Amino acid sequence: MTLLTAEHEAIRDAVREFAETEIEPIAREYDDPGAVQFPREVFQEAAELDFLAPHYPEEYGGAGMDFLGSVIVHEEFNRADPGIGTAVLTGKFGTEMILEYGDEWQKSEFVRPVLEGEAVCGTSISEPDAGSDVAGMRTTAEKDGDEWVLNGSKTWASNSPVAEFMVVMAKTTPDAGHNGISAFIVPTETDGFEVERDIEKMGLRASPTAEINISNARVPEDHLVGEVDRGFAQLMEFFNENRILVAANALGAAAGAFRHAYEYAQEREAFDQKISDFQGLQWKLADMKTDIETARSTTYRAAGEVMAENDPRHLASIAKYYASEICEDVCSEAIQIHGGYGYTREFPPEKFYRDARVQKIVEGTSEIQKNIIYDSIDEANR
């Protein structure tokens, strides 16, 4: 396990206080169908405190910390509420690729405003017929003079209803499969970029997702991120770090659900004693805590691989797979411990379950993660 420094402990304390006072009290306000979308005020407050991406360089609005600092933020935000916690931190979704592969103008023009809370970024990768199979996308980008012309339809476009700009993946060499994809920065006010339909989700209702249509949308040639036809390779590197952050989201949600279950067990009485006095329930809580600590160790170790500049793919997929799986189990057990109340909206576990269930799907399903884990087994990982 990566050992925490005093700086890590300090940021955990600061983030936990912020999350419990600014996020947890308003969790239900953003959960009702038709409720206000995206907690922009919390997003801006988090930006002011350098909580959006502590590991980004200071010159672009980050805090200059290591990657584990950001993992801790994701964990603590989701511990308070996985709905708003994920929504706020997803507001920077897409800037990772710009930071890694964009030029100085793009970093200043697009990354800095996000980390200062002035703009929300979104990412558009998936299509109706191309989810896990990224190479199957049909959205195209053709060069026309000093502009790129994009055409296609996207789904699961994160933040698209509220974002100021999106990072859109499109085919620049349609017949080249994975080797023909490029990434583009597309301002949402661009002519031909249209949000067609909000997607109503089981949870994470504070994080808007939509289907978009792109019809002859023109962006300047300097809105290409990185190199032409290298978008998939760029995306994969971006996925490795993001899968660790998704693992941190799941870890935090599991820890939050456990917190509520443990506290309820200390208060609830049945058969003239607290239910926490029953050994069967004690064992249930012990199993939940064991799963959480194991997920934390794996997630932090994967973060350590990133900080050591090693290939994190193997451990990133293990962390994402394991943390998201135990998260569902822990949230489900938290409902069980609450009994009938756990199935109501009066107590947090049912919301934790709905919000956290998606972690087994986003950034590659559990099945995709198992494929990656198997394929990355080599002599060093046996």
Secondary structure as UniProt FT lines:
FT   HELIX           6..18
FT   HELIX           19..23
FT   HELIX           24..30
FT   TURN            33..34
FT   HELIX           40..48
FT   TURN            49..50
FT   TURN            54..55
FT   HELIX           58..60
FT   HELIX           67..80
FT   HELIX           82..90
FT   TURN            91..94
FT   HELIX           95..101
FT   HELIX           104..106
FT   HELIX           107..111
FT   HELIX           112..115
FT   TURN            116..117
FT   STRAND          121..124
FT   TURN            128..129
FT   HELIX           134..136
FT   STRAND          140..144
FT   TURN            145..146
FT   STRAND          147..158
FT   TURN            159..162
FT   STRAND          165..171
FT   HELIX           174..180
FT   STRAND          181..187
FT   TURN            188..189
FT   TURN            191..192
FT   STRAND          193..198
FT   TURN            205..206
FT   STRAND          209..220
FT   HELIX           221..223
FT   STRAND          224..225
FT   TURN            228..229
FT   HELIX           231..267
FT   STRAND          269..270
FT   TURN            271..272
FT   STRAND          273..274
FT   HELIX           275..277
FT   HELIX           279..307
FT   TURN            308..309
FT   HELIX           313..338
FT   HELIX           339..343
FT   TURN            345..346
FT   HELIX           349..356
FT   HELIX           357..360
FT   TURN            361..363
FT   HELIX           366..375
FT   HELIX           379..381
//
